[in-house]
Amino acid sequence: MINVSERIKKIRQEKGLKQIDLARDLEVSQSYISLVENGKTIPTRRFLKLFCLQYEIDSSELLQTKR
């Protein structure tokens, strides 16, 4: 099952972005992106909202759980 952290990383990579690019676009640190993508911290609601808006992703698609 893919979790939110893995989905964020996958979407970032599909868009050809580095962690630093994502950090700049969402006004967070690169280390925060790393923590989120590696499942070391839970992304904030603000982060998820900005991520979805910036990259035109439906929040339900990002948060869905598939088995």
N, C-alpha and C positions, 0 to 999 in steps of 0.2 A: 504494500500500500504506500502510495506517495503522500507525504505530509506537506504542509504549507511551506516549510523551509526548503524542501527539495523542489517544490513547484516554483518558488521564487527564483531559485538558482537556475532551474531549467529554462524559465522564461527569459531571464537575463542573458543566458548563453545563446538562446535562440535568436535574440535581438542583437547579438554580436557585441554585447557590452561587457566591460570589465567591472569588477566590484567598485573601483574608484569612480567610474562613470555613473553607476547607479547611486552611489553615495552623493555625488555632486548634484544629480538631478533631484534627489529627494531631500537634500540638505541635512544629511546625517554623515557620520564618520564611516570610513571604509572598514574600520574595525567592527562597527555595529553591523554592517552588512555581513561581514564574515561570521560574527556570532549568530546572526539570524540564520544564515545559510547552513551553518554547521549544527543547528539545533541547540546551541548553547544558551540562547535567550529567545523568549517568545516575542514576536514582532508586536509593536503597539498598534492600537486601532488607527492612530494617525498615520503610521508608516504604511499599513495596509491600504488605507484610503488613498494616500498619495501615490502609492505604487500602482493601484488600479487606475486612477485618473491619468497619471503620467503615461502609462503604457496601454491605455484603452483596453483594460481587461475587466470583465464582469466579476464582481467580488464573489458571486456564487461559484463561478468557475475556479477561482483561486482557492476557495475554502472547501470545495467539495471533497468528499472522501470516496475513493473508488477502491474496490477490492479486487 
